[in-house]
Amino acid sequence: MKVLWDHIDFCQKTFEKFLQTKWVSTKPGDMEDDVKKLMKTLREMKVDKRCGAFTGIQDEIKKWLTILPLFTELADDAMRERHWDLLKKKINV
């Protein structure tokens, strides 16, 4: 279980680092690769996969794996000012 808790701590620190990264400095592809490695490490652990700690961090990693491809799309050079304007209007910002 200690290995699991250490991995959870590492995951949370990684996610916190992602959240503190300024948009212009983001590298969503690299971030996605890092998160995939976190998931692979988690799945290879010899722990009770039904325990709350395991399922909790697994769910959090899955959420990151869902949103990071969206970050990749937003960081694409094809995004123009008009696209950002439409996005801002859609989310009321």
N, C-alpha and C positions, 0 to 999 in steps of 0.2 A: 504493500500500500504506500510505503514511503516513496517509491519510484513514481507512482501515480501522482502523489501530491507534489513532488518536485517538478513533474512535467506540467501539472496544472499551473504552478507558480511561473514556470518559464513561459507557458502560453499566455498567461495574463500580462506578463511583462512585455511580451512581444506585441500583443494587441494594444497595450497602453502606448508603446513606442509608435505604432501605426497611427493612433489617434492624435498624437502630438506632432506628427509630420505635417509640414505646410504643404498645401496643395501643389505648388509649383515644384516641390521636391519629391513628390510621390513617384514611385515606380511600381504601379499596380501589378505588373507581370511578376516582378521579383517578390512582391508581397504574397501573391497567390502561390508561388512556388514554395515560399517559407511555410505558409499555412498547410499546404499539401503534405509537406514533410512532417509537420506537427501531427496531422491526422494519421499518417503512416506509422509514426512512432507510437501513437496512442493505440492503434489497432494491433500492433505487434506485442503490446504489453501482456504479461501473464498475470492478469488481475481479474476479479469478478466483474464482468462486463455489465452486470445488472445493478451494480451499486450506484448510488446517487451521484457520487463524485465523478465516476466515469461517464455516466450519461449526461451529466451537466456540462462537462467540458467538451464532450462530443457534440452536443447541441450548439455550443458557442462556436466551435470550429466550423460546423456546418453553416452557420449564419455568415461567418466571414467568407466561406467558399461561395456563398450565394451572392454577396454584395461586391466582392472584388472584381468579378468580370464586368460589373456595371461601372466601376471606377476606371477600368481599362478603356471602356467605350467613351467615358467622359474625358479622359486624358488624350484621346485620339486627336491627331492634328486636323482631322476632318471636322471637328466641332468648331463652328463659326459663331460669331457674336449673335446672330439671329437664332441659332439653336439654344444658346444660353438664355436669350430673352424668352423664348417659348417655354423653356424649362422653368425659369423663374415665375412666369405667369401661371403655369400649371400648378406649382406648389405654393403659390401666393407669397412669394418672397421678393 
